[in-house]
Amino acid sequence: MTVAEDCLEQVENDPTLLDQVITDDDSWFFQYNPETKRQSSQWVSPHAPRPKKARMSKSKVKTMIITFFDSYRIVHKEFVPSGQTVNQGYYRLVLERLRKRVNRVRPDITRNRILHDDNTPCHTTLSVSQYLASKGIAVLYQPPYSSDITL
């Protein structure tokens, strides 16, 4: 509750604060390989029964995407290569690519950007915190997870 009250106070003091915030989200996706209508079409005689269509099922390919967005649009997205673990080293490389992208697409917040991360262990490591501090990127902290909040 303290973190939420602090954020509310900051927004009241600076109404443009949320325009400077970039949030990230990591999500897992299964790859689907649906056929197009043309690919699944086949010739049958006029009196033949309609062909049965197989249900679309998810493949065994599972992909993670890391997406960064602001209050206007998606700023940067990356698909994590298959077999790659998202650890502090990999996440720092993602943050470096994000920083370069923000400099191109949102130059108005280059100096005053704020990163909002969740409490994933690779996001809160000392090396990631040091990297963000060295680049002058402020962090909007996420309150710790509580099952009481989700009810």
Backbone torsions as a table, in degrees:
resi	resn	phi	psi	omega
1	MET	NA	-34.7	-179.8
2	THR	-63.2	-41.6	179.7
3	VAL	-63.6	-43.1	179.6
4	ALA	-64.2	-41.9	178.1
5	GLU	-64.5	-39.1	178.6
6	ASP	-63.9	-42.5	178.2
7	CYS	-63.8	-42.5	178.9
8	LEU	-61.9	-41.9	178.6
9	GLU	-64.2	-40.6	179.3
10	GLN	-64.5	-40.4	179.4
11	VAL	-67.7	-36.3	177.3
12	GLU	-66.2	-35.8	178.4
13	ASN	-74.6	-32.5	-179.2
14	ASP	-137.2	95.2	-177.5
15	PRO	-61.6	-18.6	179.8
16	THR	-91.2	5.4	-176.4
17	LEU	-57.3	-43.8	-176.6
18	LEU	-68.6	-18.4	175.5
19	ASP	-71.1	-16.4	-177.4
20	GLN	-99.0	-6.6	-174.7
21	VAL	-87.7	132.7	173.4
22	ILE	-117.0	124.9	-177.4
23	THR	-109.5	149.5	176.3
24	ASP	-122.4	157.3	176.4
25	ASP	-147.3	138.9	177.3
26	ASP	-111.0	133.9	-179.9
27	SER	-140.2	145.4	174.7
28	TRP	-96.7	140.8	178.6
29	PHE	-134.7	143.0	169.6
30	PHE	-91.5	144.1	179.0
31	GLN	-83.6	134.3	175.5
32	TYR	-112.0	142.8	178.3
33	ASN	-122.5	70.5	-179.6
34	PRO	-75.5	148.5	174.5
35	GLU	-83.9	148.4	172.9
36	THR	-77.0	167.9	179.8
37	LYS	-60.1	-39.7	-179.5
38	ARG	-66.3	-40.7	-178.9
39	GLN	-65.9	-33.0	-175.9
40	SER	-92.3	-2.6	-178.5
41	SER	-77.1	151.2	177.5
42	GLN	-151.8	152.9	-179.6
43	TRP	-81.2	134.2	174.1
44	VAL	-137.4	156.4	178.0
45	SER	-70.6	157.9	-176.2
46	PRO	-59.0	-28.3	-177.2
47	HIS	-99.3	0.9	-179.3
48	ALA	-78.2	150.8	177.7
49	PRO	-67.7	154.6	179.3
50	ARG	-63.6	141.0	179.6
51	PRO	-67.7	145.9	177.1
52	LYS	-79.8	138.2	178.8
53	LYS	-102.4	132.7	178.4
54	ALA	-72.6	147.6	176.6
55	ARG	-72.4	147.4	176.5
56	MET	-76.8	129.9	179.0
57	SER	-126.8	153.6	-178.9
58	LYS	-73.5	148.2	-179.9
59	SER	-85.2	-179.7	178.3
60	LYS	-86.2	-1.2	179.9
61	VAL	-82.9	120.6	-179.4
62	LYS	-119.2	129.1	-174.3
63	THR	-126.0	142.4	175.0
64	MET	-104.8	139.5	174.5
65	ILE	-123.1	136.7	174.5
66	ILE	-108.7	122.2	-176.1
67	THR	-121.1	132.8	175.2
68	PHE	-113.8	131.6	-178.7
69	PHE	-143.0	156.1	175.7
70	ASP	-115.2	-164.7	-176.8
71	SER	-74.6	-5.8	-178.0
72	TYR	-109.3	-40.2	-171.0
73	ARG	-166.5	177.3	171.5
74	ILE	-75.9	126.4	-177.6
75	VAL	-91.6	-39.2	-176.3
76	HIS	-157.6	144.1	175.8
77	LYS	-143.3	148.4	178.6
78	GLU	-143.3	135.3	170.4
79	PHE	-88.9	130.3	179.2
80	VAL	-77.7	126.6	-179.6
81	PRO	-58.4	146.6	179.6
82	SER	-57.9	131.5	179.8
83	GLY	87.7	-9.3	-180.0
84	GLN	-81.7	131.8	175.3
85	THR	-91.8	134.6	177.1
86	VAL	-84.8	94.8	178.0
87	ASN	-115.0	-176.1	-175.9
88	GLN	-61.2	-37.7	179.5
89	GLY	-65.4	-46.9	179.1
90	TYR	-65.1	-41.6	-178.2
91	TYR	-65.1	-34.5	176.3
92	ARG	-64.6	-37.9	176.9
93	LEU	-65.2	-39.9	176.9
94	VAL	-62.7	-42.6	179.3
95	LEU	-64.3	-34.8	177.6
96	GLU	-66.0	-43.0	177.9
97	ARG	-66.4	-36.3	175.9
98	LEU	-62.3	-44.6	-179.5
99	ARG	-58.9	-44.4	178.6
100	LYS	-64.8	-39.5	179.4
101	ARG	-66.2	-42.8	179.1
102	VAL	-62.7	-37.6	177.6
103	ASN	-60.6	-30.7	179.2
104	ARG	-84.8	-45.6	-172.1
105	VAL	-94.5	-21.3	179.0
106	ARG	-134.2	59.7	-177.8
107	PRO	-61.9	-19.7	180.0
108	ASP	-67.9	-20.4	179.4
109	ILE	-114.5	16.3	-176.4
110	THR	-56.4	-39.2	-177.6
111	ARG	-90.4	-24.2	-174.0
112	ASN	-117.3	30.4	-177.7
113	ARG	-78.8	151.9	-179.5
114	ILE	-129.0	129.7	179.8
115	LEU	-99.9	129.3	176.0
116	HIS	-110.6	111.4	-179.2
117	ASP	-113.1	159.8	171.0
118	ASP	-86.4	-173.4	-176.4
119	ASN	-94.8	28.6	176.4
120	THR	-60.0	137.9	-176.3
121	PRO	-53.1	-38.9	-178.6
122	CYS	-71.3	-19.1	179.0
123	HIS	-83.1	-20.3	-173.1
124	THR	-111.0	11.3	-179.5
125	THR	-70.4	159.8	-179.2
126	LEU	-61.6	-41.4	-177.5
127	SER	-65.1	-37.3	177.4
128	VAL	-68.5	-42.5	178.2
129	SER	-62.0	-41.5	177.9
130	GLN	-65.0	-40.3	178.3
131	TYR	-61.1	-48.2	-179.5
132	LEU	-61.7	-40.8	178.7
133	ALA	-65.3	-40.1	-179.3
134	SER	-66.7	-26.4	179.1
135	LYS	-95.0	1.2	177.9
136	GLY	72.0	28.5	-179.8
137	ILE	-97.7	118.3	178.5
138	ALA	-75.6	155.9	-178.7
139	VAL	-121.0	130.6	173.2
140	LEU	-97.1	111.0	-172.1
141	TYR	-75.0	145.2	176.3
142	GLN	-93.7	132.6	176.5
143	PRO	-64.4	153.2	179.1
144	PRO	-61.0	152.6	-179.8
145	TYR	-64.3	136.7	175.0
146	SER	-138.7	130.4	179.0
147	SER	-67.4	-20.5	177.9
148	ASP	-66.6	-34.0	-177.9
149	ILE	-70.5	-31.4	-174.2
150	THR	-80.2	-9.3	-177.5
151	LEU	-72.9	NA	NA
